[in-house]
Amino acid sequence: MAIFSRRSLQRLLNEAGAFLKPEQLLRYVTRLNDPSADAIAYEWELAILCAFGKLGTLAHEPNLGGSTRPDIYLTPYGVRDPIVLDVAAVSDKGFEERNSYHAFTKEFRRRISVLRKQGIRGGFRITVGSSPSSLQRTTAPILRLPRPHRFRTVVFNDRFEEFLEAVTKGPSQNYVYSVETEETELTVEYDPRLSGVLTTSAQYRVAYSKQRNPIANALRQKAQQLKRTRFNGPFGIILCDADCDLLRSKTQAWPTYGAETIIQDFLRQHSSIAVIMTIRVAQFGDRVGPENLKIEYHLYPNHSGTFNPETSEVIRRMPTLLPRPIKDGCNARNHLEWLRQSGKLHEGESLWGGMTVSEPTIKISARAVLELLAGSVSQQIFFEEHGFSGMNPFRYKLEKGQLIRSASIEKSPVPEDDDEWLVFEFSGPDPAVSPLRAPGSEKV
């Protein structure tokens, strides 16, 4: 659905029936059928539960005598002592709530779409100020943008409409629109030599403090919850990427802190936490697509305490048993937003628009063809999405007198993908739709 395919999630739900209570299973089903931001957390948690379920005896949310119940109570196979773990999906939600960057850029692109419809292809350069401006920061900067409910008044007002009108009348010239108030510092430049939208702003999704950032906040919350379980044994925390730049970044530049520094600082102050693991979906290679994604993880043992090395090895093996991902944290969040807006709540990723044509075959999305035949999409939309306005390969085959000889399903290279390829094989020329010819003649 977001991180994993819907078919993968259904398989995990089927597996989870072996150790989840019916009411727990129903909660996962309900949450995963609702494309809210929480769905990413439930995807990660379900996948991790099922992975650990292959590595030991597992209980989900058992009552250990305290006021909270842990996500995982695990006794690894061949290990005597259990471990308690909690799973947390970490995002930059706090950073985004303090800034209006994504909401602003989305609204800006919507506003300039009228220019694109008129054929104006020049680009825009946007510069956003921030506060504080000093490099001696202890907290992340706050972009000087108004809250979304004030966009219309402060930015996209009559002056902005005049700016767009000037661009429309003279698209070969440069124009500048700026806003500077107590809350806003913004400059928009139109340049006919550019293309697209370029934005310059302070990095607001970074950690200027080892204690005040999404990773540290999630760790503190989970440590408090684990302590209240009253379990007398080692604790572990698994942090999963739900669109968190700190978990994805491999660099650390002064005066900011990276994930490893933040985690090691936390472990020094919390001897009860035996181990922390971070998990994210990373891209490898130069190509973009699910087949070029992999699960990447890091294990951080607490060196101030003792931890069974056999249990550590079990935790290290867990990520290798997770399903093949189809999106990283950032794209998963964007996809969930698209699902909510489109109303396609229960549809997985499709191969829609993809197609391969050769002399004997045409390969196209099986779901796309089904939606066309079912009347869910119009022929016009189907043609536009597949580029048939220039050359329709099916019409070309027909005009050559070729008919469909067979049709078969070809699985996607990504296991448990939510779509397949429908492969049509053509033969001909066939006299049913082509001129008759003398035996041995190759002329149609």
BELQUIWO-V126431 format. One record per pair of residues at least 24 apart in sequence whose C-alpha atoms are under 6 Angstrom apart, sorted by the first residue. I is the first residue (numbers start at 1). J is the second residue. Records with the same first field share a line. If there is no record, write none. Layout:
I: J ; J
//
This chain:
1: 348
2: 332
3: 325 ; 326 ; 327 ; 332
4: 325 ; 326
5: 417
6: 348
7: 416
8: 416
35: 336
41: 89
51: 318 ; 321
64: 229
66: 228 ; 229 ; 230
67: 228 ; 229
68: 228 ; 229
69: 229
83: 234
84: 235
85: 235 ; 236 ; 237
86: 237
87: 237 ; 238
88: 239
89: 239 ; 240 ; 241 ; 242
90: 240 ; 241 ; 242
91: 242 ; 243 ; 244
92: 244
95: 205
99: 143
122: 191 ; 192 ; 194 ; 195
123: 190 ; 191 ; 194 ; 195 ; 196 ; 197
124: 189 ; 190 ; 197
125: 188 ; 189 ; 197 ; 198 ; 199
126: 187 ; 188 ; 199
127: 186 ; 187 ; 199 ; 200
128: 185 ; 186 ; 201
129: 185
138: 208 ; 209
139: 208
140: 204 ; 208
141: 204
144: 183 ; 184 ; 185
145: 184
207: 256 ; 257
208: 256
210: 262
234: 274
235: 273 ; 274
236: 273 ; 274 ; 275 ; 276
237: 276
238: 276 ; 277 ; 278
239: 278
240: 278 ; 279 ; 280
241: 280 ; 329
242: 329
243: 329 ; 330
267: 302
274: 302
275: 300 ; 301 ; 302
276: 300
281: 328
290: 326
291: 414
348: 418
349: 418
350: 419
353: 385 ; 386
360: 425 ; 426
361: 424 ; 425 ; 426
362: 423 ; 424
363: 422 ; 423
364: 421 ; 422
365: 421 ; 422
366: 420 ; 421 ; 422
401: 429 ; 430 ; 433 ; 434
402: 426 ; 427 ; 428 ; 429 ; 430
403: 427
//
